[in-house]
């Protein structure tokens, strides 16, 4: 079912792209409006495309499709979750309810007073379409936000007076260090950045439950039942202040990619699709099996980079 849905959405996306390109092409290359299509009172020097209405109707259709797709997706997600996890299914309805509330509030707050447009007496300058346009901008417009990679912060210094403080076992830590010359050390070995992903995957997964690799915990996980999860491992990442920014970002990307690949492999094995195609409940379960635990220590200065 998920593969069929993916194919339908894949072809529908490209069909919409084609329609949009055709309409935009007609708008810019379809010539000038003439006769009754001309807006009276408008400066003759102002360009009035002949296919303006086609572009407007396309926007209305896309807006309607976006709402319909959101509602249909929510219904399907609710149905799928109801079968596997009724509690999460009820929670999934909150998104649909929130959308309905946003639409109702936006409609109530919208000002339907007709705009004063010199020379225009068309049917679009009416309260209904003015409010629809306002709702469209309220829903689709967003402010830029800073983005970053989620990280596990380094633990606070141990309290020397607390004798019961648990220490992370050596087997549970993978030390990754980038020196001033951008040479990468993983554990006790120097490796290339292209080797880091596989090293990290072997450490995180510990498929054979080796004694020198992270210990596993037996845990009840939705969809998987009672299973062993590696929730005690920590990848400790540290760099020298002299290391380059690009090298440091490359190391980060490889570590995150290791988690992504493990989650994709588990999703394919259990559900037959990629991690990105899973619903929220399934993604949460996969993350419980492979939790991301990267600790970034404060950079240290061991030496200056050679010039």
C-alpha positions as CSV (number, residue, x, y, z in Angstrom):
1,X,0.0,0.0,0.0
2,X,2.8,2.4,0.9
3,X,4.6,1.7,-2.3
4,X,1.4,2.4,-4.3
5,X,0.9,5.6,-2.5
6,X,4.4,6.6,-3.1
7,X,4.0,6.0,-6.9
8,X,0.8,7.9,-7.1
9,X,2.2,10.9,-5.2
10,X,5.3,10.7,-7.4
11,X,3.4,10.9,-10.7
12,X,0.9,13.4,-9.3
13,X,3.8,15.7,-8.3
14,X,5.3,15.8,-11.7
15,X,1.8,16.2,-13.3
16,X,1.3,19.3,-11.2
17,X,4.7,20.6,-12.1
18,X,3.8,20.2,-15.8
19,X,0.5,22.0,-15.4
20,X,2.1,24.8,-13.4
21,X,4.8,25.3,-16.1
22,X,2.1,25.3,-18.8
23,X,0.0,27.9,-17.1
24,X,2.9,30.1,-16.2
25,X,4.1,29.8,-19.8
26,X,0.6,30.9,-21.0
27,X,0.6,33.8,-18.5
28,X,3.9,35.2,-19.7
29,X,3.8,34.2,-23.4
30,X,0.0,34.2,-24.1
31,X,-0.2,37.8,-25.3
32,X,-2.1,40.8,-24.0
33,X,-5.7,41.0,-22.9
34,X,-8.1,42.5,-25.3
35,X,-11.8,43.4,-25.6
36,X,-13.9,42.7,-22.4
37,X,-10.8,41.1,-20.8
38,X,-9.2,44.6,-20.4
39,X,-9.6,46.2,-17.0
40,X,-11.1,49.7,-17.6
41,X,-9.4,52.7,-16.2
42,X,-6.0,51.0,-16.0
43,X,-2.9,52.9,-17.4
44,X,-2.5,51.7,-21.1
45,X,1.2,51.3,-20.5
46,X,0.5,48.7,-17.8
47,X,0.8,45.1,-19.0
48,X,-2.4,43.1,-18.8
49,X,-1.7,39.4,-19.6
50,X,-4.5,37.5,-21.4
51,X,-4.2,34.5,-19.2
52,X,-4.4,36.2,-15.8
53,X,-7.6,34.3,-14.9
54,X,-6.0,31.0,-15.7
55,X,-3.2,31.6,-13.3
56,X,-5.6,32.7,-10.6
57,X,-7.8,29.6,-11.0
58,X,-4.7,27.5,-10.9
59,X,-3.8,29.0,-7.5
60,X,-7.3,28.3,-6.2
61,X,-7.1,24.7,-7.4
62,X,-3.7,24.2,-5.8
63,X,-5.0,25.7,-2.5
64,X,-8.0,23.4,-2.6
65,X,-5.8,20.3,-3.3
66,X,-3.5,21.2,-0.5
67,X,-6.4,21.3,2.0
68,X,-7.8,18.0,0.5
69,X,-4.5,16.3,0.6
70,X,-4.0,17.3,4.2
71,X,-7.4,16.0,5.3
72,X,-7.0,12.7,3.3
73,X,-3.5,12.1,4.7
74,X,-4.7,12.7,8.2
75,X,-7.6,10.2,7.7
76,X,-5.3,7.6,6.3
77,X,-2.8,8.1,9.1
78,X,-5.6,7.8,11.6
79,X,-6.8,4.6,10.1
80,X,-3.3,3.0,10.0
81,X,-2.5,4.1,13.5
82,X,-5.9,3.0,14.9
83,X,-5.0,-0.6,13.9
84,X,-1.6,-0.7,15.5
85,X,-1.8,1.8,18.3
86,X,-5.3,3.3,19.2
87,X,-3.8,5.7,21.7
88,X,-1.5,7.3,19.1
89,X,-4.4,7.3,16.6
90,X,-6.4,9.6,18.9
91,X,-3.4,11.9,19.2
92,X,-3.0,12.0,15.4
93,X,-6.5,13.6,15.2
94,X,-5.1,16.6,17.1
95,X,-3.4,17.8,13.9
96,X,-6.6,17.7,11.9
97,X,-8.5,19.5,14.7
98,X,-5.8,22.1,15.0
99,X,-6.0,22.8,11.2
100,X,-9.8,23.2,11.5
101,X,-9.4,25.6,14.4
102,X,-6.8,27.6,12.4
103,X,-9.1,27.9,9.4
104,X,-12.1,28.9,11.5
105,X,-10.1,31.5,13.4
106,X,-8.5,32.9,10.2
107,X,-11.9,33.1,8.6
108,X,-13.4,34.9,11.6
109,X,-10.5,37.4,11.8
110,X,-10.5,38.0,8.1
111,X,-11.7,41.4,6.9
112,X,-14.2,41.0,4.0
113,X,-14.4,44.7,3.2
114,X,-14.1,45.1,-0.6
115,X,-10.8,46.8,-1.6
116,X,-10.8,50.1,-3.4
117,X,-9.2,49.2,-6.7
118,X,-9.6,52.1,-9.3
119,X,-11.1,50.8,-12.5
120,X,-11.8,47.3,-11.2
121,X,-15.3,45.9,-10.9
122,X,-14.7,42.2,-11.2
123,X,-16.2,39.4,-9.2
124,X,-13.1,38.6,-7.1
125,X,-13.3,41.7,-5.0
126,X,-15.9,40.3,-2.7
127,X,-15.8,39.2,1.0
128,X,-15.6,35.5,0.3
129,X,-12.6,35.6,-2.0
130,X,-10.9,38.2,0.1
131,X,-11.1,36.0,3.1
132,X,-10.0,32.9,1.2
133,X,-6.9,34.8,0.0
134,X,-6.1,36.0,3.5
135,X,-6.4,32.4,4.8
136,X,-4.1,31.2,2.1
137,X,-1.4,33.6,3.1
138,X,-1.8,33.0,6.8
139,X,-1.4,29.2,6.3
140,X,1.3,29.1,3.7
141,X,3.5,32.0,4.9
142,X,6.2,31.3,7.5
143,X,9.0,33.1,9.2
144,X,12.6,32.0,8.7
145,X,13.9,29.9,11.6
146,X,17.3,28.9,12.5
147,X,18.1,25.2,11.9
148,X,20.6,23.0,13.5
149,X,21.5,19.5,14.3
150,X,20.1,17.9,17.5
151,X,22.9,16.9,19.8
152,X,23.3,15.3,23.2
153,X,25.1,17.9,25.3
154,X,28.2,16.8,27.3
155,X,27.3,15.6,30.8
156,X,27.9,18.1,33.7
157,X,31.0,17.5,35.8
158,X,30.6,14.7,38.3
159,X,29.9,15.6,41.9
160,X,32.9,14.3,43.8
161,X,30.8,14.0,47.0
162,X,28.2,11.8,45.3
163,X,29.6,8.3,45.4
164,X,26.6,6.8,43.7
165,X,27.0,8.7,40.5
166,X,27.0,6.2,37.6
167,X,29.9,6.5,35.2
168,X,29.6,5.6,31.5
169,X,31.4,2.4,30.9
170,X,34.3,2.5,28.6
171,X,32.7,-0.1,26.3
172,X,29.8,2.3,25.7
173,X,31.9,5.2,24.4
174,X,33.3,5.7,21.0
175,X,35.9,8.5,21.0
176,X,36.0,10.5,17.8
177,X,38.7,13.2,17.6
178,X,39.7,15.6,14.8
179,X,43.1,17.1,15.3
180,X,44.6,20.4,14.1
181,X,45.7,18.9,10.8
182,X,42.2,17.5,10.1
183,X,43.4,14.0,10.8
184,X,40.6,11.9,12.2
185,X,41.0,9.4,15.1
186,X,38.2,6.9,15.8
187,X,38.9,4.9,19.0
188,X,42.6,4.2,18.9
189,X,43.0,4.2,15.1
190,X,43.5,7.0,12.5
191,X,40.9,6.6,9.7
192,X,39.6,8.5,6.7
193,X,36.3,10.4,7.0
194,X,34.9,8.0,4.4
195,X,35.5,5.1,6.8
196,X,33.8,6.8,9.8
197,X,30.2,6.0,8.9
198,X,30.8,2.3,8.8
199,X,32.8,2.4,12.0
200,X,30.0,4.3,13.7
201,X,27.3,1.9,12.4
202,X,29.2,-1.1,13.7
203,X,29.5,0.5,17.1
204,X,25.9,1.7,17.4
205,X,24.3,-1.6,16.2
206,X,26.7,-4.0,17.9
207,X,24.9,-6.8,16.0
208,X,26.8,-9.6,17.6
209,X,26.5,-8.1,21.1
210,X,30.3,-8.2,21.6
211,X,31.7,-7.5,25.0
212,X,33.9,-4.7,23.8
213,X,31.0,-2.9,22.2
214,X,28.1,-1.0,23.8
215,X,25.9,-3.0,26.1
216,X,22.3,-3.4,25.2
217,X,19.1,-3.1,27.2
218,X,16.0,-5.2,26.9
219,X,13.0,-3.0,26.2
220,X,9.4,-3.2,25.1
221,X,9.1,-1.2,21.9
222,X,5.9,-0.6,19.9
223,X,5.8,-2.8,16.7
224,X,8.9,-4.7,17.8
225,X,7.8,-6.1,21.1
226,X,10.5,-7.0,23.6
227,X,13.8,-6.4,21.9
228,X,17.4,-5.4,22.7
229,X,18.2,-1.7,22.2
230,X,21.5,0.1,22.4
231,X,20.4,3.1,24.5
232,X,23.6,3.4,26.6
233,X,26.1,4.1,23.8
234,X,27.6,7.5,23.4
235,X,29.7,8.9,20.5
236,X,32.0,11.5,22.0
237,X,33.0,14.0,19.3
238,X,35.8,16.5,19.9
239,X,38.0,18.6,17.7
240,X,41.1,20.7,18.0
241,X,40.6,24.5,17.7
242,X,43.0,24.4,14.8
243,X,40.8,21.9,12.8
244,X,39.0,23.3,9.8
245,X,35.2,24.0,9.8
246,X,34.6,21.9,6.7
247,X,36.4,18.9,8.1
248,X,34.4,19.2,11.3
249,X,31.1,19.4,9.4
250,X,32.1,16.4,7.3
251,X,32.6,14.4,10.4
252,X,29.3,15.4,11.9
253,X,27.5,14.5,8.6
254,X,29.0,11.1,8.6
255,X,28.0,10.4,12.2
256,X,24.4,11.5,11.5
257,X,24.4,9.5,8.2
258,X,25.3,6.4,10.2
259,X,22.1,6.7,12.3
260,X,20.1,7.5,9.2
261,X,21.3,4.4,7.4
262,X,20.7,2.1,10.4
263,X,17.1,3.5,10.8
264,X,16.5,3.1,7.1
265,X,17.7,-0.5,7.2
266,X,15.6,-1.3,10.2
267,X,12.5,0.3,8.6
268,X,13.0,-1.7,5.4
269,X,13.4,-4.9,7.3
270,X,10.4,-4.4,9.5
271,X,8.0,-2.3,7.4
272,X,9.3,-2.7,3.9
273,X,9.7,1.1,3.4
274,X,12.3,3.8,4.2
275,X,12.3,5.5,7.6
276,X,11.0,8.7,5.9
277,X,7.9,6.9,4.7
278,X,6.9,5.6,8.1
279,X,4.2,7.3,10.2
280,X,5.0,9.1,13.4
281,X,4.4,6.2,15.7
282,X,6.6,3.9,13.5
283,X,9.4,6.4,13.3
284,X,9.3,6.9,17.1
285,X,9.7,3.1,17.5
286,X,12.6,2.9,15.2
287,X,14.3,5.8,17.0
288,X,13.9,3.9,20.3
289,X,15.8,1.0,18.8
290,X,18.5,3.3,17.4
291,X,18.5,6.5,19.5
292,X,20.9,9.2,18.4
293,X,23.5,9.9,21.1
294,X,26.3,12.2,20.0
295,X,28.1,14.2,22.7
296,X,30.1,17.2,21.4
297,X,32.9,18.2,23.8
298,X,34.3,21.7,23.9
299,X,37.1,22.1,21.4
300,X,40.6,22.0,22.8
301,X,43.8,23.7,21.6
302,X,46.7,21.3,21.3
303,X,48.6,23.2,18.7
304,X,48.4,25.6,15.8
305,X,47.6,24.3,12.3
306,X,50.7,24.2,10.1
307,X,50.8,26.9,7.4
